Amino acid sequence: MKAILTSSNLYNSSPSCFHRMRLLLVWVLSFFLLQTEGQVFSANRIKMYWKDSTGVPFMTFDRLRKEHPEAKFIINGGHFTHDYKPEGLYIENGKKLSPVKEILNPKINLEIMPMGVFYLTSQGAFIKPLRGKFTQKDVVYATQSSPMLVINGRINPALPGGRHRMHSGVGILPDGNVYFACLDMELRFFARHFLEKGCTQALCLNGDVSDVWQNGQSLKKYSRFGPMIVVE
């Protein structure tokens, strides 16, 4: 049974009903825009945060924003453990707070070779496949994740199809800018999305456990994270 909204029954509706409908419309539009529109930022605006000033993981967008109100965009920053520790390499403000994870669990869908590292130096933002040790020097921020989506302008052939799920990812554009997206789709389609946007390298930040905050809204698909990537 379809409900048809006309001008007559709209104005005959009670104010509270109209208010609820307006809130629903705002939420639907926000959800749609967040899902379909990725964001491009310059590398020098990007930082990564894990713990607050007391040493407790931020875990939520709201807690991070209280300590960093200059944040304009936040996305989950890679895999994490049950106690919200980075699961793999994590460098914040030039300090390595978590070592490289070299062994994958093949039973987990997202742990597909090769893994990758999204990192920032004074020269810009980069994504590289991780095979063994990470030897890059002068890194200010870095997070390890998997799988690589796009490698040297080509979709990672190891990516499976499979069911739709919410994925978050990051890609590097030819001009050096950084593209972020959080979309509900198959992993191979997600990789193709980054390729079609022009990304030469792209990395999946997480699946299912993914969300993004921007313009005062989030998808509210998942509420707690380990490290987070922030644009200020």
Phi, psi and omega in degrees: 000126182262140175261121183254124181265117177247170181295326182290312182285342175292313183282342176275350180290154178290156179303321181293323178294315179298320180296317179296320180294322180293319178297320179297318180297317178299317181295317181297315180296319180296317180298316182296315182294320180295323182286323191262340184250112172284176182230141179247132181223154174284149185298328185287356177262358189260135175223171176229140180226145179234307184244155177276186184293345178261001179090010180261134177305138179299313177069318184239156177300318184298316181293322179294319183293332178294323180271338180229072183294348179282355180296130178251341183205136179222138175219148179301144192249040177115179183291151179213162182275179182295339177255024170068027173269150176299135178259077184132191184300133175212122178237129180230124180054040177084358182251129178279111183260348178208136183279170178297137171265120187259341185249130179260159173259106185295348180279348180263128187304317185283345181272075182243137180286149352274155169288175179210167177231128171262121184218159181232136173234184177293346181270347180138199182253146184214153171228129179226142172300143182254113177234095183090226185278154176256113188249003181300135180257167177060036179273130179269316178223145177201145174218136178266142177204184178197156358268168167297136179265311181233130181235116179052044175081012179228145179294136177302115184293345181278352183291136178273173170276249174091187186285160174292142172203160180286122177241143170245146182203169181222142179223158178251126179273160181302331180276003179093351176288164186246132181247127178246145175210151175222106190224152178262100181194170177296154185298319180293322176294325178296317177297318180297326178303313180294321179297317180293334176282351177102006182290132177272335175223141178209147184226135174282128180272329175181167176229144185066304179276068186219144175196166180217145177238130176198151179053035178077008183230155171223165178287339180057034178277333178206146192248343185231138184221171168272237178299151177228147178261131188234139171252126183247000000 
